[in-house]
Amino acid sequence: MKGCSVTQTSDSFEQWKGREALAEAMIPVIGRLYRDNNVVTSIHGRSLINKSTMNILKAHRFARRMSQAELPLEETLPLLQTLDSLDLGAAAIDIARLNEKFHTDGAGRSLEDFLKAELAEVVGQRGADRRTSTDVVLYGFGRIGRLLARLLIEKAGGGHGLRLRAVVVRRGAENDLSKRASLLRRDSVHGSFEGTIQVDEEANTITANGVGIQVIYADNPAAVDYTAYGIHDALVVDNTGRWRDAEGLSQHLQSKGVARVLLTAPGKGELKNIVHGINHGSIADSDRIITAASCTTNAITPVLKAINDRYGVVHGHVETVHSFTNDQNLIDNFHKGDRRGRSAALNMVITETGAAKAVAKALPELVGKLTGNSIRVPTPDVSMAILNLTLEKATTKEEVNDYLRIMSLHSPLRKQIDYIDSPEVVSTDFVGSRRTGIVDGLATISTENNLVLYVWYDNEFGYSCQVVRVMEEMAGVNPPAYPVV
């Protein structure tokens, strides 16, 4: 028995080394596709750009959660190598979904012939990118601002699309620039910045992975001359939250070099609240100011749309268990808001949320059907929304879970909805999730027409991913995505 055990262990280790070798071989191919062809590769939405051998292995393992089978490296390496040989133009390619489609729709064709047909629009284009470049200015550099910076730097690619050019802040200290750079470099929740950061005190710039970011000090959003820094027709992303209506946000449009404004908070009045995946198609060229709604609205709206489309929502209540934010006090002190003056680190704090009502701005068919409340809890990131719904059509736990899992894989909402059914996951497991809402299938409760769903969401990073998607829509810089749904 001992000899058998040693043999099995040895075989497992040899298999592991073989898998490591395959993952290592992928790294230069992924890099070439990105640098030379402007091709971004991913596995079920998890980017493979600049990832380590271990991260590539984990991404393949992650595929089990999505398709109930681990993605074989023996299949994805040849797929990547074939993509590399096709001289592709700019594209976003999900190799897991492309591999699945090859198995289901390949119809006896070779891998090369299948890929040539599937990606015909970009085959032979050799890095050609029809997208124009759009200058981006981050007005504010707090939690969301710094995560947006990380995402924009990650997406810099060949220099097309969204180009982070500047950050605008109020000077906080003599060594303000080095402190800002340090906060970008190190994050207690999201970890260290992946890359290198340099500071030029004389030029007031931060250079991150080769991306030069001008740091501009200003107190008035209407008084900055961005053209003096070579910035033109910029998209300004206001992540300060100081102004939430058209009048306040229009101050940005008075500055030279600004074309459009995006608010990373729910807007007031008649401003369009955009939840990507739901109503981003309503963004018009004439829209000068729009908002990306709230993290909670982005988390629950896609799931609610999926449920409403299939089963119909009669009415429901949304309860969010939300991590504390900078708006709260660390210890008891005066706060203009009810209860928020009490220590965020020591208390659960009941507070209001406008997310339930805000859903209706993106999804009008739910107007008047939802109520909502929120409890702030002593965690720094990742929240949960509990959707207690009454449906028009009865369902079962198994049926609704299977439906939502399929929606997370094969629907237009796959960038927004994720699904998991592990009995061991807790909130920290979802730090860094790029989906806006992760349905916890094991927690689902269904009794005929009554349904309770538990939806996790990284209220910082997942929301920031949604903001970037809205930015890409505003700028019209989305590359073609494959496989086509």
C-alpha positions as CSV (number, residue, x, y, z in Angstrom):
1,M,0.0,0.0,0.0
2,K,2.8,2.4,0.8
3,G,4.4,1.7,-2.5
4,C,1.2,2.5,-4.3
5,S,0.8,5.7,-2.3
6,V,4.3,6.8,-3.3
7,T,3.6,6.0,-6.9
8,Q,0.4,8.0,-6.9
9,T,2.1,10.9,-5.3
10,S,4.9,10.8,-7.8
11,D,2.4,10.6,-10.7
12,S,0.5,13.6,-9.3
13,F,3.6,15.6,-8.9
14,E,4.7,14.8,-12.5
15,Q,1.3,15.9,-13.8
16,W,1.6,19.1,-11.9
17,K,5.0,19.8,-13.3
18,G,3.6,19.2,-16.8
19,R,0.8,21.6,-16.2
20,E,3.3,24.2,-14.9
21,A,5.3,23.8,-18.1
22,L,2.2,24.4,-20.2
23,A,1.3,27.5,-18.3
24,E,4.8,28.8,-18.5
25,A,4.7,28.3,-22.3
26,M,1.6,30.5,-22.5
27,I,3.1,33.6,-20.9
28,P,5.2,34.8,-23.9
29,V,2.3,34.0,-26.3
30,I,-0.2,36.0,-24.2
31,G,2.4,38.8,-24.0
32,R,3.0,38.9,-27.8
33,L,-0.7,38.9,-28.6
34,Y,-1.2,41.8,-26.2
35,R,1.9,44.0,-27.2
36,D,2.0,43.2,-30.9
37,N,-1.7,42.7,-31.8
38,N,-3.7,44.6,-29.1
39,V,-5.4,41.3,-28.2
40,V,-6.6,40.9,-24.6
41,T,-7.1,37.3,-23.6
42,S,-9.1,36.1,-20.6
43,I,-10.7,33.0,-19.1
44,H,-14.4,33.6,-18.3
45,G,-13.6,37.3,-17.9
46,R,-10.4,36.8,-15.9
47,S,-7.7,38.6,-17.7
48,L,-4.5,36.7,-18.5
49,I,-2.4,39.8,-19.2
50,N,0.8,40.0,-17.1
51,K,-0.2,37.0,-15.0
52,S,2.2,34.6,-13.4
53,T,2.4,30.8,-14.1
54,M,0.4,30.2,-10.9
55,N,-2.3,32.7,-11.7
56,I,-2.7,31.1,-15.2
57,L,-3.1,27.7,-13.5
58,K,-5.6,29.1,-11.0
59,A,-7.6,30.7,-13.9
60,H,-7.9,27.4,-15.6
61,R,-9.0,25.8,-12.3
62,F,-11.5,28.6,-11.8
63,A,-13.3,27.5,-15.0
64,R,-14.8,24.6,-13.0
65,R,-17.0,27.1,-11.2
66,M,-18.4,28.3,-14.5
67,S,-18.6,25.2,-16.7
68,Q,-18.4,22.4,-14.1
69,A,-15.2,21.2,-15.7
70,E,-11.6,22.3,-15.4
71,L,-10.2,24.0,-18.5
72,P,-7.5,21.7,-20.0
73,L,-4.2,23.5,-20.6
74,E,-3.5,20.9,-23.2
75,E,-6.3,22.5,-25.2
76,T,-5.8,26.2,-24.4
77,L,-2.0,26.4,-25.2
78,P,-2.6,25.2,-28.9
79,L,-5.5,27.6,-29.1
80,L,-3.3,30.5,-28.0
81,Q,-0.5,29.5,-30.3
82,T,-2.9,29.3,-33.2
83,L,-4.3,32.8,-32.4
84,D,-0.7,34.0,-32.4
85,S,-0.2,32.7,-35.9
86,L,-3.2,34.5,-37.3
87,D,-1.8,38.0,-37.2
88,L,-4.8,39.4,-35.5
89,G,-6.0,42.9,-35.1
90,A,-7.3,44.4,-31.8
91,A,-9.8,42.1,-30.0
92,A,-10.9,40.8,-26.6
93,I,-10.9,37.0,-26.6
94,D,-12.2,34.7,-23.9
95,I,-10.2,31.5,-24.6
96,A,-12.4,29.4,-22.3
97,R,-15.6,30.3,-24.1
98,L,-13.8,30.1,-27.5
99,N,-12.6,26.6,-26.6
100,E,-16.1,25.5,-25.6
101,K,-17.5,26.8,-28.9
102,F,-14.9,24.9,-30.8
103,H,-16.0,21.7,-29.2
104,T,-19.7,22.4,-29.7
105,D,-19.7,24.1,-33.1
106,G,-16.4,23.0,-34.7
107,A,-18.2,20.6,-37.0
108,G,-15.1,18.5,-37.7
109,R,-13.0,21.5,-38.7
110,S,-9.4,22.0,-37.7
111,L,-8.7,24.4,-34.9
112,E,-7.0,26.8,-37.3
113,D,-10.0,26.7,-39.7
114,F,-12.5,27.2,-36.9
115,L,-10.6,30.2,-35.5
116,K,-10.1,31.8,-39.0
117,A,-13.9,31.7,-39.5
118,E,-14.8,32.8,-35.9
119,L,-12.4,35.7,-35.9
120,A,-12.6,36.5,-39.7
121,E,-13.0,40.3,-39.0
122,V,-9.6,40.6,-37.3
123,V,-7.6,37.9,-39.0
124,G,-4.6,39.3,-40.8
125,Q,-5.0,42.8,-39.4
126,R,-1.7,42.7,-37.5
127,G,-2.5,44.9,-34.5
128,A,-4.8,47.2,-36.4
129,D,-6.9,49.1,-34.0
130,R,-9.8,51.2,-35.4
131,R,-10.4,52.7,-32.0
132,T,-9.5,56.3,-31.4
133,S,-7.7,57.4,-28.2
134,T,-9.6,59.3,-25.6
135,D,-7.9,61.3,-22.9
136,V,-9.1,60.5,-19.4
137,V,-8.8,62.7,-16.3
138,L,-9.6,61.4,-12.8
139,Y,-11.0,64.2,-10.7
140,G,-10.3,62.9,-7.2
141,F,-8.0,60.1,-6.2
142,G,-9.7,58.2,-3.4
143,R,-10.7,54.5,-3.2
144,I,-12.5,54.4,-6.5
145,G,-10.1,56.8,-8.2
146,R,-7.1,54.7,-7.5
147,L,-8.7,51.5,-8.6
148,L,-9.8,53.2,-11.8
149,A,-6.2,54.2,-12.3
150,R,-5.0,50.6,-11.8
151,L,-7.6,49.3,-14.3
152,L,-6.8,52.0,-16.9
153,I,-3.1,51.3,-16.6
154,E,-3.7,47.6,-17.0
155,K,-5.7,48.3,-20.2
156,A,-3.1,50.7,-21.7
157,G,-2.1,48.0,-24.3
158,G,-0.9,49.6,-27.5
159,G,-1.9,53.1,-26.4
160,H,-5.4,53.0,-28.0
161,G,-8.7,53.4,-26.2
162,L,-8.8,55.1,-22.9
163,R,-5.6,56.9,-22.0
164,L,-5.2,58.0,-18.4
165,R,-3.5,61.5,-18.7
166,A,-4.1,63.3,-15.4
167,V,-5.4,63.2,-11.8
168,V,-6.8,66.3,-10.2
169,V,-6.6,66.7,-6.4
170,R,-6.3,69.3,-3.7
171,R,-2.9,69.6,-2.2
172,G,-2.8,67.9,1.2
173,A,0.8,68.2,2.2
174,E,4.3,69.3,1.1
175,N,5.1,65.7,0.1
176,D,1.6,65.3,-1.5
177,L,2.9,63.7,-4.7
178,S,4.9,61.0,-3.0
179,K,2.0,60.2,-0.7
180,R,-0.4,59.9,-3.7
181,A,2.0,57.6,-5.4
182,S,2.4,55.5,-2.3
183,L,-1.4,55.0,-2.0
184,L,-1.4,53.9,-5.6
185,R,1.5,51.5,-5.0
186,R,0.1,49.9,-1.8
187,D,-3.4,49.1,-0.9
188,S,-4.5,47.3,2.4
189,V,-7.4,45.6,0.7
190,H,-6.4,45.1,-2.9
191,G,-2.7,44.5,-2.5
192,S,0.3,45.9,-4.2
193,F,0.2,47.5,-7.6
194,E,1.4,45.1,-10.2
195,G,4.3,46.9,-11.8
196,T,6.6,49.8,-11.2
197,I,5.8,53.4,-10.2
198,Q,8.1,56.4,-10.5
199,V,7.6,60.0,-9.2
200,D,8.9,63.2,-10.8
201,E,8.5,65.9,-8.2
202,E,9.7,68.6,-10.6
203,A,7.2,67.7,-13.3
204,N,4.4,66.7,-10.9
205,T,4.0,63.4,-12.6
206,I,3.5,59.7,-11.6
207,T,4.7,57.1,-14.1
208,A,3.1,53.7,-13.6
209,N,4.1,50.9,-16.0
210,G,5.2,53.5,-18.5
211,V,1.9,55.5,-18.3
212,G,2.6,59.1,-17.5
213,I,0.0,60.7,-15.2
214,Q,0.1,64.4,-14.7
215,V,-1.0,65.4,-11.1
216,I,-2.8,68.7,-11.1
217,Y,-3.6,70.6,-8.0
218,A,-6.9,72.5,-8.1
219,D,-9.8,73.5,-5.9
220,N,-12.2,74.6,-8.6
221,P,-13.3,72.1,-11.3
222,A,-14.1,75.0,-13.7
223,A,-10.6,76.6,-13.5
224,V,-8.3,73.9,-14.9
225,D,-6.7,74.4,-18.3
226,Y,-6.1,70.8,-19.4
227,T,-4.9,71.9,-22.9
228,A,-1.8,73.3,-21.1
229,Y,-0.9,69.7,-20.4
230,G,-1.7,68.5,-23.9
231,I,-5.0,67.1,-22.9
232,H,-7.9,67.6,-25.3
233,D,-11.6,66.5,-25.5
234,A,-11.1,64.7,-22.3
235,L,-13.5,62.4,-20.4
236,V,-13.4,63.7,-16.8
237,V,-14.4,61.0,-14.2
238,D,-15.5,62.8,-11.0
239,N,-15.1,60.3,-8.2
240,T,-15.2,62.9,-5.3
241,G,-19.0,62.7,-4.9
242,R,-19.1,66.4,-4.1
243,W,-21.4,67.3,-7.0
244,R,-24.2,65.0,-8.0
245,D,-26.5,67.1,-10.2
246,A,-26.1,68.6,-13.7
247,E,-25.4,72.1,-12.4
248,G,-22.6,71.1,-10.1
249,L,-21.0,68.6,-12.5
250,S,-21.3,71.1,-15.5
251,Q,-18.5,73.0,-13.8
252,H,-16.1,70.5,-15.3
253,L,-17.3,71.4,-18.8
254,Q,-16.1,75.0,-18.3
255,S,-12.5,73.9,-18.1
256,K,-10.5,73.9,-21.4
257,G,-10.0,70.5,-22.9
258,V,-13.1,68.7,-21.4
259,A,-15.7,67.1,-23.6
260,R,-17.7,64.9,-21.2
261,V,-18.2,64.0,-17.5
262,L,-18.9,60.8,-15.7
263,L,-19.9,60.7,-12.1
264,T,-19.0,57.6,-10.0
265,A,-22.1,57.9,-7.8
266,P,-25.9,58.0,-8.2
267,G,-26.9,61.2,-10.0
268,K,-29.7,63.5,-9.1
269,G,-32.4,65.0,-11.2
270,E,-32.7,64.0,-14.8
271,L,-29.1,62.7,-15.2
272,K,-28.9,59.3,-16.8
273,N,-27.9,56.6,-14.3
274,I,-26.1,53.9,-16.4
275,V,-25.7,50.3,-15.3
276,H,-23.5,48.7,-17.9
277,G,-25.1,45.6,-19.3
278,I,-28.6,47.0,-18.7
279,N,-29.0,50.5,-20.3
280,H,-25.6,51.4,-21.6
281,G,-27.2,51.4,-25.1
282,S,-29.0,54.6,-24.1
283,I,-25.8,56.6,-24.0
284,A,-25.9,59.2,-26.8
285,D,-23.2,61.3,-28.4
286,S,-25.1,64.3,-27.2
287,D,-24.8,63.3,-23.5
288,R,-22.3,65.5,-21.8
289,I,-22.8,64.3,-18.3
290,I,-23.9,60.9,-17.1
291,T,-23.5,58.8,-13.9
292,A,-22.5,55.2,-13.3
293,A,-25.0,54.8,-10.5
294,S,-23.9,53.2,-7.2
295,C,-22.0,50.0,-6.4
296,T,-25.2,48.4,-5.0
297,T,-27.4,49.4,-8.0
298,N,-24.8,47.9,-10.3
299,A,-24.7,44.7,-8.2
300,I,-28.4,44.0,-8.1
301,T,-29.8,45.4,-11.3
302,P,-28.4,42.7,-13.7
303,V,-29.6,39.9,-11.4
304,L,-33.0,41.5,-11.1
305,K,-33.3,41.9,-14.8
306,A,-32.4,38.2,-15.3
307,I,-35.1,37.2,-12.8
308,N,-37.7,39.6,-14.1
309,D,-37.1,38.5,-17.7
310,R,-37.7,34.8,-16.8
311,Y,-40.1,34.8,-13.9
312,G,-41.5,38.3,-13.6
313,V,-41.1,40.3,-10.3
314,V,-44.3,41.3,-8.6
315,H,-42.5,43.1,-5.8
316,G,-39.5,42.7,-3.6
317,H,-37.2,44.0,-0.8
318,V,-33.5,44.6,-1.1
319,E,-31.4,44.4,2.1
320,T,-27.7,45.2,1.7
321,V,-25.1,44.2,4.2
322,H,-22.5,46.8,3.2
323,S,-18.8,47.3,4.2
324,F,-18.1,50.6,5.9
325,T,-16.8,53.5,3.8
326,N,-14.7,56.6,4.3
327,D,-17.9,58.6,4.9
328,Q,-18.2,56.9,8.3
329,N,-16.2,57.7,11.5
330,L,-13.6,55.2,12.8
331,I,-14.6,56.2,16.3
332,D,-17.7,58.0,17.6
333,N,-17.8,61.6,16.5
334,F,-20.2,64.1,15.0
335,H,-21.7,63.2,11.6
336,K,-24.5,65.0,9.8
337,G,-26.0,61.7,8.8
338,D,-28.2,59.6,11.2
339,R,-26.2,56.9,13.0
340,R,-23.1,57.3,10.8
341,G,-21.3,59.2,13.5
342,R,-20.9,56.0,15.5
343,S,-17.8,53.9,15.1
344,A,-17.7,52.0,11.8
345,A,-15.1,49.6,13.1
346,L,-17.2,48.6,16.1
347,N,-20.8,48.7,15.0
348,M,-23.4,47.4,12.6
349,V,-25.1,50.6,11.4
350,I,-28.6,50.7,9.9
351,T,-28.7,53.3,7.1
352,E,-30.7,54.2,4.1
353,T,-30.0,53.1,0.5
354,G,-31.4,54.6,-2.6
355,A,-30.3,51.5,-4.6
356,A,-33.8,49.9,-4.8
357,K,-35.3,53.1,-6.3
358,A,-32.3,53.7,-8.5
359,V,-32.8,50.3,-10.1
360,A,-35.9,51.7,-11.8
361,K,-33.8,54.4,-13.5
362,A,-31.9,51.6,-15.4
363,L,-34.8,49.1,-15.4
364,P,-38.1,51.0,-15.7
365,E,-40.2,47.8,-15.6
366,L,-39.4,47.6,-11.9
367,V,-40.7,51.1,-11.0
368,G,-42.5,51.1,-7.7
369,K,-41.8,47.3,-7.1
370,L,-38.8,47.5,-4.8
371,T,-38.0,48.7,-1.3
372,G,-34.6,48.8,0.2
373,N,-32.5,49.3,3.3
374,S,-28.8,48.9,4.3
375,I,-26.7,47.7,7.2
376,R,-23.1,48.9,7.3
377,V,-20.8,46.3,8.9
378,P,-17.2,46.4,10.2
379,T,-15.5,45.0,7.1
380,P,-13.4,47.2,4.7
381,D,-14.7,45.7,1.4
382,V,-17.1,43.3,-0.2
383,S,-20.8,43.5,0.5
384,M,-23.9,41.4,0.1
385,A,-27.4,42.1,-1.3
386,I,-30.3,40.0,-0.1
387,L,-33.1,40.0,-2.7
388,N,-36.4,38.9,-1.2
389,L,-38.7,38.7,-4.2
390,T,-42.3,37.7,-5.0
391,L,-42.5,36.3,-8.5
392,E,-45.2,35.9,-11.1
393,K,-44.1,32.4,-12.0
394,A,-43.2,29.8,-9.5
395,T,-39.7,28.2,-9.6
396,T,-37.4,25.9,-7.6
397,K,-34.0,26.4,-6.1
398,E,-32.4,24.0,-8.6
399,E,-34.1,25.6,-11.6
400,V,-33.3,29.2,-10.7
401,N,-29.7,28.4,-9.8
402,D,-29.2,26.6,-13.1
403,Y,-30.7,29.5,-15.0
404,L,-28.5,32.1,-13.2
405,R,-25.4,29.9,-13.7
406,I,-26.1,29.8,-17.5
407,M,-26.7,33.5,-17.5
408,S,-23.3,34.0,-16.0
409,L,-21.8,32.0,-18.8
410,H,-23.7,32.6,-22.0
411,S,-25.7,35.7,-21.8
412,P,-25.1,39.4,-22.5
413,L,-25.0,39.8,-18.8
414,R,-22.0,37.5,-18.3
415,K,-19.7,40.4,-17.5
416,Q,-22.0,41.5,-14.7
417,I,-23.3,38.2,-13.2
418,D,-21.2,35.5,-11.6
419,Y,-22.3,32.4,-9.9
420,I,-20.8,30.2,-7.2
421,D,-22.0,27.2,-5.2
422,S,-19.1,26.5,-2.8
423,P,-20.1,25.8,0.8
424,E,-16.9,27.5,2.2
425,V,-16.8,30.9,0.6
426,V,-16.8,34.1,2.7
427,S,-16.6,37.8,1.9
428,T,-12.9,38.1,1.4
429,D,-13.0,35.4,-1.3
430,F,-14.6,38.0,-3.6
431,V,-12.1,40.8,-3.2
432,G,-11.0,41.8,-6.7
433,S,-14.0,40.2,-8.4
434,R,-14.6,41.9,-11.8
435,R,-18.2,40.9,-11.9
436,T,-20.7,43.2,-10.3
437,G,-22.7,40.5,-8.5
438,I,-22.0,36.9,-7.6
439,V,-25.0,34.8,-6.9
440,D,-24.4,32.4,-4.0
441,G,-26.3,29.4,-5.2
442,L,-26.2,27.4,-2.0
443,A,-27.9,30.2,-0.1
444,T,-30.8,30.5,-2.6
445,I,-34.2,29.9,-1.0
446,S,-37.2,29.2,-3.3
447,T,-40.8,28.3,-2.3
448,E,-43.1,28.4,-5.2
449,N,-43.5,32.2,-6.0
450,N,-41.2,33.4,-3.2
451,L,-37.5,33.7,-4.0
452,V,-34.6,34.8,-1.8
453,L,-31.2,35.4,-3.5
454,Y,-27.9,36.2,-1.9
455,V,-25.6,38.3,-4.1
456,W,-22.0,39.1,-3.1
457,Y,-20.2,42.1,-4.6
458,D,-16.9,43.8,-4.3
459,N,-18.3,47.3,-3.8
460,E,-15.0,48.8,-4.8
461,F,-13.3,46.8,-7.5
462,G,-16.4,45.2,-9.1
463,Y,-18.0,48.6,-9.3
464,S,-14.8,50.2,-10.7
465,C,-14.9,47.6,-13.5
466,Q,-18.4,48.7,-14.3
467,V,-17.3,52.3,-14.4
468,V,-14.6,51.5,-16.9
469,R,-17.1,49.7,-19.1
470,V,-19.3,52.8,-19.1
471,M,-16.2,54.9,-19.9
472,E,-15.5,52.7,-22.9
473,E,-19.1,53.1,-24.1
474,M,-18.9,56.8,-23.8
475,A,-15.7,57.0,-25.7
476,G,-16.7,54.3,-28.2
477,V,-13.4,52.4,-27.7
478,N,-14.6,48.8,-27.2
479,P,-12.6,46.3,-29.2
480,P,-14.5,43.5,-30.9
481,A,-15.2,40.6,-28.4
482,Y,-15.0,36.9,-29.2
483,P,-16.7,34.5,-29.3
484,V,-19.8,36.4,-30.2
485,V,-22.8,35.5,-28.0
